[in-house]
């Protein structure tokens, strides 16, 4: 019995413990210039991580605006990372960032016909402090949405604190969202200023009358007290590759995530995943989620993250985009048909003549050690027990 107990203990010690990351965000309300903290615990290396900071605030058309996060301190690094920014309700927007490695980024873009600007910058993000990240520009509407997202694969300490101060606006709302491995860990709307304000959603121009069967067509009222919208609104991800269209989108958003997890057999993950936010949000009628295809002739489908794996959902390819109806929030990704494995090269060897040198011997590739540890431990214990009996 003692030998059995020792064997079980050794096997338990050899199996890595699986723990879920814990995220907390505070406080619930701040004044301009105050600090927001995001405490992270038990976040393992290799986990996909996304931090979104979304500001919604009033502005005066034609005047300048600025929305800044100062002193963004990261306790770990993000490899294969991206910095994304998005604004709505502007004539033009400039992103400026001071990076932990001493570098800086400044990019300025004019808004499209919908008053939207999207900026995406692939970049590994080292641990340390981003001194200042600012979205500034000229307002074209009375309400501005400014969204910053950093994402990547986490490397470094499993526990730590992310902190930053929000500057540039006196009244409004900052929504901080954290996603780990494709699932929302926590999202919190933080009031900026002493008196609560309710940002007015910005919508695209309604389609006249709405076409039957289109996302903008009249449908069931979202809630008993809701006023049905006259047409469809559209929410776009910061990198511009994903959009959500529907008549029931108040407060909804799209946040880019590193795509990780298990794809169904015959499929592979393509590009970033996208989280329809906030968690628990439902859409009645369903909204249309659309992602850009890598090529016009791609064999593709959209998939939803469920129980640790990606499950395909009914999708329709139209031109260079693929669309699916979604009735609830969650993480979605583009799947493309996996390429057939390359045929294994076969080398035919002829018998060497007496004057020809024999082929050099090859060394087999070593088998991975980690999967054999429990077997080795069991063998050692059995040998010890056999020696005692002898």
N, C-alpha and C positions, 0 to 999 in steps of 0.2 A: 504494500500500500504506500509506503514511503517513497519507493521508486516511482510509482505511478504519479504521486503528488508532485515530485520533483520534475517529472517529465511534463506534466501539464503546466507547471509554473514557467518552465523554460520556453515552452511553445508560446505561451501568452506574452512573454517578454520579447519574443522574436517577431510578433505580429504588430505592426504599427497601429497605434490607437487612432481611430477616426473621430475627429471632433468637429463640431460646427462652429463657424466663426460667429462672434458676438459683436454687434455694432450698437453704439449709443450715440445720439446726437443731442446737443444742448447749446443754448437755452431755447425756450419757446418764443422769446421776443427779444429784440435788440434795438439799440439806437444806432444811427449811422456811425461807423468807426468801431463798433463793438466786435468782440471775437466770438466766433462759432467754433465748437470743438466736436470732433468725430473720434470717439475712442474705439479702437479695434483690438479684439482679442482672439487668439487661436486661429489666425488666418495663415494657412500653410503656404509654403513656396509652391509655385506652379498654379495657384488659383487665379482665375480671371477676376479682375477688379475694375470697377468703374465708379468714379465719383462725379456727380453732376451738381452744378450750382446754377439754379435758374432764378433770374430776377424778373419781376413784373411790377411796373411802376408807371405813374402818370408823367406825361411830358407835354411840351408846347411845340406844335408843328413849326418847323423852321429853325428851332433853337437847338443848341448843342446838348448832348447828354453824355454821361459817363457812368459805367457800372464796373466797380473794381473789387477784386479780392486781393488783399495785401497780406504778405507773409504767409503764403500757403506752405506749411511745413509737412513734409512727407517722411514718415519714419522708415519707409522701405522704398525700393525702386520698382519701376514698371518697365519691363522689357517688351519688345514688340508693341510699343505704345503709340498713342495718338493724343493730340490736343485738338479738340473740336470746339468751334464757336458758332453761334447762330443768333441772329437778331431778326425781329419782325417789327414793322412800323417805322422803318428808317429810310432815308435817302441814300446814305452810305454809312459804312461801319469800318472801324480800324481796330484790329487786335494787336496789342503789344504785350509782350511777356518777357520778364527777366528770369533766366533759367538758373538752376543750382550750379551748373558747371561754368557759370560766368558769361555764357552766351545770351543773346537776346533775339527776339522775333518781333518784327513789325510788318503787318500786312493790312492793306486797305482795299476795300472792294465797294463798288456801287451796288445798290440794291436792284433786284429784278423788278418786274412789273407788279409783283405782289408786295413789294416793300420788304423783301427778305434778303438776307445776306448769310452765306454759309462759308465757313473757313475750316479746312481740315489740314492738319500738319502731322504726318507720321514722324514720331520721335521717341527714342528711349528716354525715360524720365528718371533721373537719378534721385536717390534719397537726399534730403536737404530741404532748402527753402527757396521757393519761387518768390522773389522779393515783391513782385507786383504783376498781376494779370489784369488788364483793363480792356473793356469794350467801350469805345467812344464813337460818337458819330453825330449825325444831324437827324432829328426826329421828323418823321413824315406823318405821324399819327399822334393822337392824344394818349395812347397807351403803348408802351414799349415792352417787348419780351426780349431778354438777353440771357443766353444760355451758354455756359462753359462746361466742357466735359473733358476729364483726363481718364484714360483707360489703358490697360495693358495687363501683362502677366506679372504677378507679384513675386519679388525676390527680396529677402531680408528678414528682419525680426518679425516674429509672429504676433507680437503685441506692440502697440504704440498709439500715439495720438496725432491726428491730423488737425491742424488749427489754421484759421484764417480770419481776417477782419473784412467786413463788407463796407465799402465806401462809395460815395458818389450820389446816393439817393437818400432823401430824408424820410420818405413815406413809401411803402410798398410791401412786397412779399418776396422772401428768398426761400426757395424750396431746395433742400439738400437731399439728394438721393444716392444711396450706395447699393451697388449690385455685386454679388459674389457668385461666380460660376453660373451666370445666366439667371439667377433668381434675386429678387429684391431682398436685401438684408434689412433695410430701413429707409424710410422717406419721411421727411418732416418739413412742413411749411412754417417758416419763422417770420413773424411780423416785424417789419422795420418801421420804427417811429412809434409815437405814444398813442396815436388814435388809429384804430383798425381801418383799413381800406380794402375794398373788394375790387380787384382789377377786372376791367371789362374785357371779355374775350374778343380778340380781333379775328374776323372771319374774311374769307375771300368773297368776291362779288357773287351773289346767288345766280344760279342758272335760271333763266326765265322759265317759269312754270314747272321746271323739273321734268326730266324725261322718265317715262315709266321704266322701272327696273334699274335705274341708275342710283348711286349712293345718295343723290340729292332728292330722290323722290319722297313724297310724303309717306310717313309710316306711323307705327304705333307711338303714342306719346311716351317719352322716356320715363316720366313720373307723373302721378296724378296732378301735381302742382306746376309741372314744367310747361312753358310756352313753346309750342313746336316752332322750330326755325323755318324760315321761308326757303332756305336753300342749304347747300352743303358748305361746310367749312373744311379747311385742310390744315393739318399739322405736319411739319417736316422735321426730319432729324437734322442735327447740326452739320453732318457731312453731305446732306442733300440726296442721299441714296435711298432713303425710305420716306414714305409719306402715309398719312392716315387721313381719310376723307369720310365725312358723314355729317348727319344733322344733329348728332348728340355728342359733341366733342368738348363741351365746357370743362376746362381744367385738365384735359388729356394732353399727354406729351409722348415723345419718342426719344429714347436714350440709347446711344450706341454702346455695345458691350463686346469684349473679345469673345469670339465664337469658340467654345470648347464643349466637350461632351461626346457622347456616342451617337454617330449617325446610323440610320438604318442600312442594312446590307445593300450594296449596290449604289450607295450615295456617299457624297462627301460634302463637308461644310464649305461654304463659299463666302468670303468676306466677313464683316462684323455681323453679330446678332443685334437685334433691336428690341428693347423693352418698351411695350405699350404701357404707359403709366397713367395714374397711380395704381398701385396694387389693389386688387379688389374691384376696380372700376368695370362696369358693364356698359354695353352699348345697345340701345333699343330705339330704332332699328340698328342692325349690325353696321359697323364701319368697314371701309375698304382699305386694307393694308397693301401697299404697293412697294416693291423693291426693284431696283435696277438690275437687269441681267448682265452677266459678264460678256455675253455676245448674243447677237440676234438669233443664232441657231442653237443656243444652249438647250439641252434637255434638263429641265429644272422643276422644282416644286418648292413650296414654302412648308416649314415645319414649326411646330410649337414644342417648347421644352416642358416635358411632363415626366415626373418620377425619375429624374436623372438622365433622361434620354430625349432625343428629338423625334417627334412623331409627325409624319406628313399630314397636311391638311388640304382639302380641295382647293386647287389653285387654277388660274387661267393666265396664259401667256398672251400679251397684247403688245406687239412691236418689240421694244427693248425693255419692257417691264413685265413683271408677274404680279398678280393681284389675288388676294384671298379675302373673304368676308370673315371678320373677327367680331365676336360678341362679348369678349371680355379681355381685360388686360393680361399681360404675360409676356414672355420672351419668344421671339420668332426669328428664324434664320432662313437663308436661302440654301437649298440643297441642289447640287448638280450631280449628274450621273458620273459615277466613279469611272476613271479610265481603266481599261483592261490592263492587267499586269503584263509587263514586258516579258517575252519568252526567255527562259533561262538559256544562256549560251552553253552549247555542248562542244567540248573539245575532243577530237578523235586522236588517239595516240598510236603511233606505229611502233613496232618492235625495233629497238635500237640495234644497229649492226655492230660487229665486234669493234669497229674503229670509231663508233659514234658514242659520245658521252651519254650516260643514262640521264633521263629527266630528273631535275632537282626535286627532292621530296617537299611536299607542302605540309604545313602545320594546320590542323583543323582549328576553326575558330573556337575560342574558349566559350563554354556555356556560361550564362549569367550566374553569378554567385548567389545573389540575394534569394532567388526562389528555392535554392537548395539548402538554405540554412536550417529550416525545420527538419529536413530529412537527415542532415548531418548530425543535428542535435540528438535525434532519436537513435541514430546508429551508435553514437558515443555512449549514450546511456545504456543501450543494450549490451555493448561490449563490457562496460563496467560491471553490469549485473552478472554477465557470464563469467568474468574473471573471479568475482566473489564466490560463485558456486564452485568453480574449479579449486 
